């Protein structure tokens, strides 16, 4: 397949590197120092489970230079969704598929409004990987992709993508209930990202401290209630299942939200805790824990705040 990776960070960079190493025709679309480093030295992957490698593949900051592709792996930060969707228009042909692997629930809808719903597949990526330094992706664990058509039907194009990604060693599953899958991922990542960013602590300490473990569970319960009120009821044991997943994580694990926070980068809080909080307001579902996390992180939404001008 000819593939464009729109957003070559922790998710896109990790999966794109696997595709490129296996011989697929991959172009990484990146920007800034990350782009410069990949062009000069290749994209370096440092994986706790798979070792290290360097991938040298076509890289650009201009999607219009790529030409039509078969697949766009769409993995930009949620706050860049609409801008990036407009930028990939030159890469689209009548047969191009755009697979979104982003945090949040409404990215596929945003992309579909710009490029057409017939081109979009939605997916959830269960992977812990971040940009450690320009041109370097640090993979701490995970690597599963669950994806499917927005209408839940199985299609030839989805099966072709599944065959492609599994052939290169990516763990992947096709789903006929992708909205439920997105909520399951959203449930986990909204609570986990919120707690690691809010406390600046790894998950091992959070889950072993009674107060923070209780807050984590309360966050999971609030998101589960939102899913049910939205007509996407999760399994009766969704909260306990999410907690069991948290308990299986390496104790040193953090979230990408925490990583962005401590490095002074913009945060996806509007797509995560903010979205849930606003949904709760519309549905009349109380979300006090989600609001607490959102309010505490809001000053850092656009990066490290300039606090000097507020001191005397």
Beta strands, then each sheet from edge to edge (+ up, - down):
strand 1: 2-6
strand 2: 25-29
strand 3: 43-47
strand 4: 51-55
strand 5: 58-60
strand 6: 71-74
strand 7: 97-101
strand 8: 120-133
strand 9: 136-149
strand 10: 171-174
sheet 1: 4+ 3- 9- 8+ 7+ 6+ 1+ 2+ 5+
sheet 2: 4+ 3- 9- 10-
end
